[in-house]
Amino acid sequence: MNFLSLNIRGIRGSNKSGWVKSMVSTHGISFLSLQESKCSSISRSDLAFLWVKKDFGMDFVESVGLSRGLICICDDKLFRQTGGSKDRHYLHVRGSLLGCGEVVNILNVYAPQGVSAKQSLWGELKSIIDLNDGLWVVAGDFNAVRFREERRNCAFKQTCANQFNEFIYDSGLLEYSMSDKKYTFFADNGNKCSKLDRFLVNSEFFNLWPAASCRPVFEEVVFKAVSEFDLGDVNPDITFVRKLSFIRDQLRSWKDELLRREGEELEIAMNELESLDTLLDQRDFTEEEEWMKASNTIHGLEVNGAWISKPSLVKKEVFRFFRYKSVEEAVSRPPLTCSHFKKIPSTLAASLEVRFSKEEVKATVFGCDKDRAPGPDGFNFRFFTHFWDLFASDFYNILDSFFIVIDFQVIKDVKQW
């Protein structure tokens, strides 16, 4: 069961529904928690645009004043809601997993800004957790950090952190470490960063899924870049090129941050390995230490039903596997003959000068091979089809401007020449 928690900052924003829907589909999301819906009234049809399947369960807290609203959507073929509670800062959904009957409680949280208001909320949430048995998942935007390292270029309030940690410890909650990213909120062009969003679970949940992971989604970086891009009213093809350039720069910064963190983790691992090698010179490894040393090694591969562990044979099999992936199936090319070319009918020829329809543009883009080498902009068609709702208007505007700007007389002169 995959969970997605997102501070959406308004569900009716441009392209947001398509973006959320693509994440739900791509990552196989079964339960969606949204904060800051900014909607005072929500209908089922409003949420249908966010979910892949027609049938789904839903619950929500309406937006009132500074309480910006909460939404929960779930796959009702996997999870069936049986109860819960709600307030302006939280939405508690209680239900059971169909098939096994396991009771699951999910808390969608959007904490207030004030320190005293947060402390009051932590007490209320702890009471709810204490009164309800079963598995617990507490997720959302907590507007608080646990440690000083979770803020950069932002004020750190020790009292607020202590109260937040006390709530987590007293409620018996554990936090899944977040891979690939250190912060979840960025401001001032990325200069100010904080980890405000997180997933907390009780020990029963953690014991069932100890290998579960919490990770940020790549789509969030793209959507954030598109929402921040604003070039004004210029030629659509120039707008598109500069938008892609802006997105590429944002993705590069995101990737650099990931590589930096991975480099730090690699350095720590190498230092631990060096310490183990030094320790080996002094005594034999324990079973746990042997496992740590060998955890990043390919011990062998199964080839044609037989297990091979000889390094040279393993390398040979890996090389054969990837070489096969790059082999083209076609063994011969069809010849091109230039005699007796057929002419298209005049009606069909006239259709070549008709404006492109949106259906035609989409079918053409989606009909392209998605995994071919990207163009100079660095993006292939898998990227554009995956984020189609973000870029559809760009494709439409570029092709439509062709019929506005192009001088067909020039084309006729070229034909006559």
Protein Blocks (a to p, Z undefined) as FASTA:
>chain_A
ZZddddeepakbghklmmmmmmmmmnopabdcdehklpabdcfklmmmmpmbfbdcdddd
ddehjbnoiaddddfklbccfbdcddfkbccdddddehjlpacddddddddfblklmmmm
mmmmmmmmmmpgcjdddedjehpafbfklpghiacdfklmmmmmmmmmmnopacdddehi
abfbdeehhlaccdfbccdddfklmmmmmmbccdddfklmmmmmmmmgcgbjcdfklmmm
mmmmmmmmmmmmmmmmmmmmmmmmmmmmmmmmmmmmmmmmmmccdfklmmmmmmmpcfbd
ceehiacfbfklmmmmmmmmmmmmmpcfblbdcdddfehiacddfklmmmmmpccdfklm
mmmmmmpcfkbccdfkopafklmmmmmmmmmmmmmmmmmmmmmmpcfklmmmmmmZZ
